[in-house]
Amino acid sequence: MQELGRLEDLPEDYRAALTAQNLVPLWPSLRAVLPPFKPAIKTQPTCWPYQDLRPLLLQAGELTPMEKAERRVLVLANPGHGLEKMQASSTMYLGMQLLLPGEWAPAHRHTPNAVRMIVEGEGAYTTVDGEKCLMSRGDLILTPTGLWHEHGHDGEQPVVWLDVLDLPIVYFMEASYVTEGKAQTVNSDAAGMAYQRGGVVPAPVFARTPMAFPMLRYPWVDVRAALETLARTQPEIEAVQVAYINPETGGDAQKILGFSALMLRPGETLNLPARSTAMVFHQIEGSASITADASRFTLAEADTCCIPGYTPITLANQSATQPAFVFIADDAPLQKKLGLYEVRDARNV
Ligand code: GTQ
């Protein structure tokens, strides 16, 4: 590739004249913004073991009352982006949120989309658009853009969940903001409840009004059962994996980030091709190793890691007798809409 002129090659007074007019020569920076073959990637392979994070999160519970936090969250920040940016990848934000018994995180709504993957504890709930969603370990709860949400806790033990938001990309688009609100009234017959059974949707033929975000809670018992059924009935399948979808459209549950659950059968090793999306892995049950280039993480239950895009990834169940269950987030829905999504074969990475 042709070597291009450098900034230092230009006379000082010419550079000063450009700067004074808010002008910049492209050629010294062209290769930086359009690197050959593979993007410049800041996202570093990073792992956040739960046993290291948990005591610090519980300490936040002692140090900072809810009134001073609004959301008591430790952000899983990728050092490649700079910790202060609070990004796990270019598009994904990850946070571990703590709610103590009796606490309440007040209602608000914001433009970024959120999901919560429940990590530990019983008795907490989040109310989304009037629908009270109980939180149990492994459940996925959606808080799509613009919907009111608040969190409460009637149980006895601390409750922790993983927040996954598209905050970095929405912030980058200068479209991120929040509105404060009053406590919501819970609808005992929340409209979304009618979507909890697979295969049927509410559909009066004379007045069909599909909901934009019909399903807000994906209970882990159901997702786990779907994975086990898949493993049992389709033993030849390449990957025992299910996607969280919008039951009205059959498409992704959210517009920017995509979510799936993967079961690694006992002793299974799975090779994923290099794809253009960064990926987040969170261990729901069991243990899996994640190898990407020179990085290798062994995830124990509740551990979370992030792997940059354009990297082949190998997942291996650490047990020869038990399945391992992994929650996965990526930005494939956004990349597909933008025409940027790629899968590269092994000869081409
Ligand atoms: O629970 O609404 O981790 O608004 C970051 C921003 C959680 C929340 C986060 C939020 C929330």
Residues whose N, C-alpha, C, O or C-beta is under 5 A from the ligand:
A	BS01	GTQ	R71 V73 G95 D163
